[in-house]
Every structure is written in structure tokens, then in C-alpha cells.
Amino acid sequence: MTSPAVLAAVDWGTSNLRVWLLDEAGNVVGERKSGEGMSSAGGKGFAVILEEHLAALAAPEGLPAIVCGMAGARQGWVEAGYLDVPARIADFAQAATEAPGARRPVRILPGLAQRGAEHPDVMRGEETQLAGAQLADGAHFVCMPGTHSKWVAVEDGVVTGFRTAMTGELFNLLASHSILRHSLGETPDAGAPKAPAFQTALQQALANPERLTSALFAIRAGGLLGNVPPEDAAATLSGLLIGAEIAGAKSAAPAMHVVTLVASGGMAKRYAAALGTAGLLVNLVDADAAVRKGLFEAGRRLFLSGATP
């Protein structure tokens, strides 16, 4: 028999929306996914979209909802602001913002901001994955790959700093809008992480990240001269960009030997292989499970004092 839902957990990204109904132990009892991300939700309205999905899941009236991601951006449902680092992960929930116009209790979690002039940075959404990754004790270095990969330092449950690498966005831009598109084709597939072309490019970038821009043009030149087959071009591009990202992270954190990798699916396999090639040990945390756990913990603190911790 399915346990009753006590919380709606919502991950509202730029392009996609995920809604889970969770029981008192944080288990999933209902799920919906759609392409109604922040960039397209403004027309219909965030409150309307959320209610449509909750109705489709037969969620009870008044069921509270906890939201993370771009719904809290300036262009989202309501700006949820940022917590400045250093920030204690356990404090994320108490800084949540009430969502206007909702038919039920809805709180949106804040992002994180690094305001120093030397390296200003922001994140929104990934902080909830950190909360679900169980990083309370000791020192942790966390890699959260994606369109904008995050590298986060956590000390005894406190986020002390982070850096963003635009690796995924650069891959898409170079593959679709640069001269490299002629080498990669219209629908580039980066291929398997153990592919020889990926590994060769990865090791090249790890050893000499300062040569990245010239190595990128070599993809085009190699295609023209017959040295880089079309099926290897995307894997080479991916290896170069990920290798340069990891080399930069190692340079910024020389003491890093173990990485908590928060990722899912093909991204998890690709980064796990790359981090291993770079000589780093990997603790893999499923990103989807982490965001649900982070949302549940925040919702528990705000709404569910009687739920199982």
C-alpha cells in the first residue's frame, strides 16, 4: 500500500520542471516531468503550472510544496535571493521565500553567492543537491557537472567557496555556432567516455590546459586534413573542455584528492572516467536522488516537524 504524500518537491530549472510527491520518509509516491521551465512558464504563470501538475498527481489540497532552482531567479516566480558564502547547508531552508499567488504553502529556496571581487560567482539549484549529498562532517570537494559545472568546497557542513565552469555551454556553442560545427555535424554526440579520442583529448588538456584554444582549432584543421574523423570530433571537443575544467579545478584546490561527484546518467559516467584519468578518487552521488533528498530535508524543516528525519 502506497504511503500518503506529505510534501511536494519541485526542481524548477530553466528548461525543465520536475515534481515529486514524497511520503513522510522522503520516498517518491508520484512524479511528473515537463518542459515547462522558467523560460516558458511566465505566460501561463508558475502557480497555475504547479497546480496543474499537482492535480494530475491527485495531490491533496493544502499539500505544502518546496521549490528549488530557477523559479527563484529574478525572472522566475519570485526572486528568492542568495545566501552569501560561507554558508551553512542546514540554514538553506530557513532562508526560503514564500511564493506569491499560490493556493497552498509554497516556499522557494535561495541560491548561493560568492561576492568577492576576485572571483564573484552564483549558483541556484545546485545548493539543494549539496544539501542532499550528506556532506556534514569533514572537508569535501564537490563536482557538479552540467551546462555550468560547479566545483564546491565544503567544510563541516559549510560551503566555503565555489567556482563555475561553463563547460557544457561552451560545448554547445562551439558545436553549433563556431567553425567547429562543420567538423562535428548538426547533432554532435560526444560519444562514450572511454573512447580513444575522448581519452587522448582529455589527457592533452589535463597536461597543457593553457593550449586549449589552439587545440580546439586543431579539431577543424584535423578534419580538413583527414587526421580527425568526423566520428571523433565531438569526443575530442568534449575531452578537451572537460580536461581543461578539471585541470583548472586541481590548480585552484591543490589539496584535492577525492571528489564527490554529484551527477546522473551519461554525465556521471563521463566525469567519473575523466576524474579517474586525472588521478582523483571519486565518490558518486546520484544527482536526481540528491535534489530530492535536499528538497525533502528543507521541506521537513519548514513544514514537517513530525516527519522521519
N, C-alpha and C positions, 0 to 999 in steps of 0.2 A: 504493500500500500504506500502510495506516494505521500511524503510529509507535506504539510501545508506551507505555502510561501510566506515568509515574514519580511522579505525585503526585495526590492527591485534594484539590481545593479546595472549601471549603464556606462558603457565606454563609447563616448561620442567623439569620433575623430573628424578630420577634415573631410574625408570622402565616404566614410562608412560609419554605421551605427550598429552596436551590439547591445542587446538587452537580455539579461538573465533574471529569472526568478529563483531566489535562494531560500532554502529552508533554515531552520534555527541552527543547524550545524554548518551552514555555508555550502551545502550541496545544491547542485543545479536541478531544479524541478521544471524548468521551462526556459526556452531560448528562442530569440528572434534576431535575425541579421538583415540589414538592408543597406542600400547605397545612399541613404538619406543623411549624409554627413553634414557638418556645419556649413559647407559651401553651398548646399542646396536647401537647407532647412528653413532659411529665413522667410521664404514666400508663404509656406503653409503655417509655419510657426512651430517652435520647439515643443511647446506644451501640447499642441494638437498631435504632433507626430508621436510623442511619447505615449499619450493616451491611446492612440490607435494601436500601437504595439502591445500595450498592456491589456487592452480589451481583447486582442487576438489571443493573448495568453490566458485569458479569463482571470486576470489578477483581481484580487478583492478591492473594493472601494476603500480608499484611505491607506492602501499599502504604501509605506514610505519608499522613496527612491533616492539612491546615492549615485551621483554622476561624476565622472572624470573626463578629462580631455578638452577638446576644442569648444565644447558647449560653454566653457568658462572663459573663452577668449573674448577680446574686445568686440569682435564681430559675431559672437555667439549668442547664447540665450541671455546671459548676463555676465559681465566681467567678474571673475572670481579672484582676481588679483594674484599676487605671488608672495610666498614666504621667502625671506632672504636667507641665504646660506651664511654661516652654518645653521642648519635647521634640523630639529629632532623629528624623525619619521613619525613618532607617536603623536606629534602635535598637528599633523595634517588635518585630521577630522575636525578639530575644534576651530580651524580657520575656514571651514566651508561657508559658502554663501547661499542664502535662500534664493530659490528660483522664483521670479515673479510670474503670476498668472497660472500657476499650477493648481490642479484640482486635488492634490494630495501633498503631503510633506515631501519636498524635493530640495536636496542640498547639493551644491556643486563644489568639488574640491579645488583648492588653489593649485597653481603651478609653483615652480621654484625659480628664483632669480639669483644670479651672481652679478653684483653691481659694480665690482671693482673695475677701475678704468683700464687696468692691464689686460683683463680678459673677461669682458661682460658676456653673459650667457643667460639663456632661459630654457626652461622645459615645461611642458604641460601635457599630462597624461602619463609620462614615464614615471613620475614620482609615485603613482599608485602601484605600479609594478614593483617599485622598490619596497613599498610597504608590504607587499605580498610575498617578497622574496626571503623574508625572515633573516634579516641582517643585523640582529640586535647586538650581538657581542663580538668584540674584536674588530680588526681592520679588514676592510673588503674593498676590492677594486671590481667595479661592475661595468660590463659592456652590454649595451642595449642597442643592437644594430637596427637599421631601418633607413627610411628616407633621410632622416637626420640622426645619425648614430650618436648615442650618449655614452660617455665614459665618466663614471661617477666614483668618487672616493667617499666611503662610509666608515666612520669610526664610532664603535659602540652605539649604534643606532642613530648617529648624527651624520647627515650629509654635509661634508666639509668643503666640497668643491666638485665641479664637473666641467667637461668640455664637450662640445658638439662638433661632429664631423659630417659634412654634407655629402657623404659618400653615395648614398642611394640617389639623391637628386642629381649629383654630378654624372652618375652613370646614365640616368635617363636623358639628361640634357645633351651629353656627348653622343649618345647613341641615336638620338632623334633629331638634333638640331646643329650638329657640328659636321665637319668634313668626314668624321669617322662613320657617319651614317651610311656612306657609300660602301664601307667595308663590312659593316655589321648587318645590313639589311633593314627592312622596315619593322620587323618584330624580333629583335635580338633576344636570344636565350643565352644566359651566361653559362649554362652547362653544369656538369657535375663538379663538385669541389675537388675531386681527386683527378680531374682531367689534367693531362700533362701540361697543356697550355696555361691553365689556371695556376698550377703549382710553379711553373717556370716564371711567370709574370709576378706572382706573389713573392717568390724569393728574390727576384730582381728589385722589387720595390722595398722589401724589408732591408736589403743590403744598401741600397742607394736611393732613399726616398727623395733626395734633392734633385734627382734626374727624372722625376715623374713627367714633367711636361714634354721633354724630348722623347721619353719612352712612349707617351701617348701618340705622338705623331708617327712613330715607327710602326704603329699598327696600320696606318694608312699607307705608308711607304712600303711596308712589307706586303700588303695586299696587292699593290700595283706591280711589285717586282716578283710576286709569286712566292714570297717567303712566309707569309701568314695566310693560310687558307681561310676562307670565309667562316667555316665552322669553328675556327679557333679564335676569331677576332673578338667576339663578345667575352669569352672566357679570359682572354688576355686583358681586356679592359677591366673586367671585374677583379682579376688578380692584382693588377697594378694599383687600383684605387683602394682596395681593402688592405693591401700590403703597406701602402703609404699611410693609411689611417692607423694601423697597428704600430707602425714604426713611430709615428707621432705620439701615440699614447705611451709607448715604452720610454720615449725620450722625456715626456712630462712626468712620468712616475717610474724612476729607475728601480725602486724597491719592489715593483710589481712582479710577482712570480706565479700567482694563482689568480685567475679571473673568474668571477661569477658571470656567466653568460646567460642573459635573460632574452630568450628568443624561441621561436617555434618554426616547425616545418623546414623548408629548404634553407631559410636564412640561418637557422640553428646549425644545420649540417655544414654550410659554407663557412661560417665564422668559427665553428669548433675546429674544422680542419685547418683554417688559416692560423688560429691561435696556437694550435699544436705545432705547426710548422715554425712559428715564431719562438718556440721553446717555452710556451706558457702552459701551465696546467689549467684545466677547465672544469668548473662546477656548473653543470647545465641546469637552468630553471626554466620551465615552460612559461612563455610569456602570457599565454591566454589564462593559464591557471593562476599566475601571479597577479594579474589585474583583477581577477575575480576575488582572490583572497584579500587583496588590498582594499577593494570596494567593500567587501563584507566586513572587514575589520573596522573601516571607517563608519559604515552603517551601524555596526554593533555598538560602537561608542556613542553615536548620536541618537539612535532610535531603539536599540535592542538590549537594554540593560540586563534582561533575563536570558539572553541567548548564550549558547555554549561558546566560551572564548576560543 
